Amino acid sequence: MPKQIPLAEQIERRILPAAHLRAAKKDEKDVIEGQSAVFGQYSEDLGGFVEIIEPGFFDGTLEGDTRALFNHDSNYVLGRTTAGTLELEQDDAGLNCRIYPPETTWARDLLISIRRGDITQQSFGFMVKRLERGDEMDGDEWYVLGDKIVHRLKKGGCRELFDVSPVTYPAYPQTNVAADTRSRFETFRKSNPEPQDELPGGSPSAEPQADEAAQQQALRASRQRRMDLAEKS
């Protein structure tokens, strides 16, 4: 029987860079809008590896019971999908949220802080699917690409989206990696896999594409030089 890991150690949190959060109005109501997750972009270093989220990672989870919290604090609930006060939408670029905050003093203060630019970042809390938990798939995979160890969160790989959260102070990225993900990273790292020129599934990486473009440009320049020399002779 697999070892049971406490829920708190399985929840992952990721911080989005600044400028993905704003306070606005909709139908004369205050709303907080932003992008809670970005697809197809490498994260910053998460402690020896980088992460990329595949479009569709949150498939099947947006109809669940997700909260919007301030600073991931359950005492400060900004909205909830089941109450209609949190709306989530996934597109090709990422996960978008619209929060209808309560008419409380602390929520009004938060809106002011967002408008002023004092609070600009947000985070999301999630859990990845695992075969060992009884899921139909592992929601992530590891590979080496160039000099990077990459952790890819796969389409449909989110088991549960717990919350989205405007945050005042983002934690260090490494502290937001769950214990079981860290363990899987260490196991993968010790296996010393060979670098790959392609992503799993045959999708070419950005680096080989860039190298190929440079090679083609150099080839065209070489041909042009030969033609110029031929004309001079």
C-alpha positions in Angstrom: 0.0 0.0 0.0 1.5 3.4 -1.0 2.6 5.8 1.7 0.0 8.4 2.4 1.4 11.9 2.0 -0.4 14.7 4.0 -2.6 16.9 1.7 -0.6 20.0 2.6 2.6 18.4 1.3 0.9 17.5 -2.0 -0.5 21.0 -2.9 1.8 22.9 -5.2 1.8 26.7 -5.5 3.1 28.8 -8.4 3.6 32.5 -8.5 2.9 34.5 -11.7 5.2 37.4 -12.6 4.0 41.0 -12.1 1.4 42.8 -14.4 -1.0 39.9 -14.5 -3.5 41.4 -12.0 -5.8 44.4 -12.1 -8.9 45.9 -10.4 -11.7 46.9 -12.7 -15.5 47.4 -12.9 -18.1 45.2 -14.5 -21.7 46.2 -14.5 -20.9 48.8 -11.9 -19.4 46.0 -9.7 -15.8 45.8 -8.5 -13.9 42.9 -10.0 -10.3 41.6 -9.8 -9.1 40.2 -13.1 -5.9 38.5 -14.1 -4.1 35.6 -15.5 -3.5 32.9 -12.9 -1.3 30.6 -15.0 0.6 31.0 -18.2 1.0 28.2 -20.7 4.0 27.4 -22.9 6.6 29.4 -21.1 9.5 28.3 -18.9 9.3 29.2 -15.3 12.1 30.5 -13.2 14.4 28.0 -11.6 12.4 25.9 -9.1 15.4 24.4 -7.4 17.3 22.6 -10.1 14.6 22.4 -12.8 12.3 24.7 -14.7 8.6 24.0 -15.4 6.4 24.5 -18.4 2.6 24.1 -18.4 0.9 22.6 -21.4 -2.3 24.2 -22.7 -5.3 22.4 -21.3 -3.5 21.4 -18.1 -6.7 22.4 -16.1 -9.1 20.4 -18.2 -11.8 18.9 -16.1 -11.1 21.0 -13.0 -12.7 24.3 -13.7 -16.2 23.0 -12.8 -15.0 22.1 -9.3 -15.1 24.0 -6.1 -12.2 26.5 -6.3 -11.7 29.5 -4.1 -10.1 32.9 -4.6 -8.2 33.8 -1.5 -6.0 36.7 -0.4 -2.5 35.6 0.3 -3.7 31.9 0.3 -5.4 32.7 3.6 -8.7 30.8 4.1 -9.8 33.6 6.5 -9.9 36.0 3.5 -12.2 34.5 0.9 -12.5 36.8 -2.2 -14.7 34.5 -4.2 -15.8 30.9 -5.0 -16.8 29.2 -8.2 -19.7 27.4 -6.7 -21.1 30.7 -5.4 -20.7 32.4 -8.8 -18.3 34.9 -7.3 -15.2 33.5 -9.0 -15.1 32.8 -12.8 -12.3 30.8 -14.3 -11.6 30.4 -18.0 -8.9 28.5 -19.8 -7.6 29.6 -23.3 -4.5 28.9 -25.4 -2.5 31.4 -23.4 -3.3 30.4 -19.9 -5.9 30.3 -17.0 -7.8 33.6 -16.5 -9.8 34.5 -13.4 -12.5 37.1 -12.6 -13.2 37.6 -8.9 -16.2 39.5 -7.5 -14.9 40.4 -4.0 -17.1 41.0 -1.0 -18.0 44.4 0.2 -15.8 44.2 3.3 -13.2 46.7 4.5 -10.3 44.4 3.9 -11.5 43.6 0.3 -11.9 47.3 -0.5 -8.4 47.9 0.9 -7.1 45.1 -1.4 -8.8 46.7 -4.5 -7.1 50.0 -3.6 -3.7 48.3 -3.3 -4.1 46.6 -6.6 -5.1 49.8 -8.4 -2.1 51.6 -6.9 0.2 48.8 -8.1 1.2 47.8 -4.6 0.0 44.2 -5.2 0.7 42.9 -8.7 1.2 39.2 -8.5 -1.0 36.2 -8.0 -0.6 32.5 -7.3 -2.5 29.3 -7.8 -2.7 26.1 -5.7 -3.1 22.8 -7.4 -2.4 19.1 -7.3 -1.0 16.9 -10.1 -2.6 13.6 -11.1 -0.7 10.5 -10.1 -1.2 6.9 -11.0 -0.2 6.0 -7.5 -3.2 8.0 -6.2 -5.6 6.1 -8.4 -5.7 8.6 -11.3 -5.9 7.4 -14.9 -2.5 9.1 -15.8 0.5 10.8 -14.4 -0.2 14.5 -15.0 3.5 15.4 -15.4 6.7 14.2 -17.0 10.4 15.0 -16.8 13.0 15.3 -19.5 16.3 17.0 -20.3 16.4 19.7 -22.9 19.9 21.2 -23.6 21.2 22.2 -20.2 17.8 22.2 -18.5 15.9 19.6 -16.6 12.2 20.3 -17.5 9.1 19.5 -15.6 6.1 19.5 -18.0 2.6 19.7 -16.6 0.6 17.8 -19.2 -2.8 18.6 -20.8 -5.4 17.2 -18.4 -2.8 16.7 -15.8 -4.3 18.8 -13.0 -6.1 16.7 -10.4 -7.6 19.6 -8.5 -7.3 23.4 -8.6 -7.7 24.5 -5.0 -7.4 28.3 -5.2 -6.2 31.4 -7.0 -4.8 34.1 -4.9 -3.5 37.7 -5.2 -0.3 37.7 -3.1 1.6 40.5 -1.3 4.9 38.6 -0.9 5.5 35.7 -3.2 7.4 32.8 -1.5 10.7 31.5 -2.8 9.8 29.3 -5.9 11.5 26.2 -4.3 9.2 26.4 -1.3 6.1 26.0 -3.5 7.2 22.6 -4.9 5.3 19.7 -3.3 7.3 17.0 -1.5 6.4 14.2 -3.9 7.3 16.4 -6.9 10.7 17.1 -5.3 11.2 13.4 -4.7 10.4 12.6 -8.3 12.8 15.3 -9.5 15.6 13.8 -7.4 14.9 10.4 -8.8 15.0 11.7 -12.3 18.1 13.7 -11.8 20.1 10.8 -10.4 19.2 8.7 -13.5 21.3 11.1 -15.7 19.2 10.9 -18.8 20.7 11.9 -22.2 19.8 15.4 -23.5 17.0 15.4 -26.1 16.6 17.6 -29.1 12.8 17.2 -29.1 10.1 17.4 -26.5 8.3 14.2 -25.7 5.6 13.6 -28.3 7.8 14.8 -31.2 7.2 18.5 -30.7 10.5 20.3 -31.5 12.0 22.5 -28.8 12.6 26.2 -29.2 16.4 25.7 -29.0 16.8 23.3 -31.9 14.5 25.5 -34.0 16.7 28.5 -33.2 19.8 26.5 -34.1 18.3 25.3 -37.4 17.4 28.9 -38.3 20.9 30.1 -37.6 22.3 27.3 -39.8 20.0 28.1 -42.7 21.0 31.8 -42.4 24.7 30.9 -42.5 24.2 28.6 -45.5 22.4 31.3 -47.4 25.2 33.8 -46.6 27.8 31.2 -47.7 26.0 30.7 -51.0 25.8 34.5 -51.6 29.5 34.9 -51.0 30.3 32.2 -53.5 28.0 33.9 -56.1 29.7 37.2 -55.4 33.2 35.7 -55.9 32.0 34.0 -59.1 30.8 37.3 -60.5 34.1 39.0 -59.7 36.1 36.3 -61.4 
